[in-house]
Amino acid sequence: MAKASRRPTLNTRAKIKKPRVSRSESYLVNVKYMGEEPELKGLITDSQLGKALNWYNAMTTVTECKEYTRDYLKSVKRDSEAKQIMKVSDQLFPSTIGSLSRLMSRGCTLPDSSMVFFETKLKNSLTRVVEINKPEVVVEKVSIQDRMKERTNDIIGDIEEIIDSGAVFSLYEHLQKNQIPAMYASKIVEHYRPWLEELCEAHQGECDQLKEAYKHLTKKQLEARVLFINSIIEDAERYGDVTKKLRAPRKPRAVSAEKKLKNFIYMKESNDYKIASISPDKVLGAQELWTFNTKYKLLTVFRARGPAGLDVNRTTIIGYDESTTMTKRCGRKPEYFVDKVLNGGKLVLRKIMDEAKGDAPLAARINEHTILLKVV
């Protein structure tokens, strides 16, 4: 399709859908108004150059402009640059240098200012070369990058089809309706931003080449086109930001009891007190845990601070309520307190810590001297 029909029409208020035509039909329609390709030889004037650029801007595609540039570079023995220029993305390729290449290939001599412009833009384009790595083994499997590129082309193709139809639409609502992933919003911005920059330069009128290339548009039409493409970019950026914020946070993967208790150290049995520990996996999720340190005769109760219950981090009990969790010294009656915990009901457990008068720092870390007496 010709370049003029590829780019979106700015009259977004029009609701009459345009019939789609083939490239040959579109080309013939454009030729009716633009005429045949300019036949220029030798040194040309700025006026002739402007009219020629106007014709190429309306009648050629980006792909054709890249081929024009490649053919010209080959003709002047700049083979390395000719090979590299085809690797520049269509979205980043300035089509104006393709038009200038075509003119020079057909025997035109450009003004000095145009040659400076050509070399500057060409050098800048070659810095945007995308290297294509040839795989050592041919594999039919499509890579994730290729899938994303294909999906991006489909999304942008749908957008441009709506724009070409002349229908009034909101890009934000279109992306939202079709549930386009946020990662593609940035691809849309990358596609349209180089064009917006070119339009802005043409609107400012500081670049003679771009000024001539967009001479077929009035100042008002050019400004409207700038605003329209800018609105597309803003909608894509806004959609990407909002979608990322609304995305549900990833739930942490559940850790198995076996993995949590891998480094958990405790005393399995005490012959002195004739007591044994309960299975440590019962601690996970318990609302209340009673422990007894056989070395220092310390009785500790852990009370959970929420319905999730207690948990374990290596050898430390976590998830307890600091205001109700405590450690007391058993003094000369450790067997008495241990028996009360093991055989007492909820009422006994609620009052037993009041009987132990010796306060001690909280023993939150379990060790090889600690018996796991009971969970509630």
Disulfide bonds with the S-S distance in Angstrom:
none
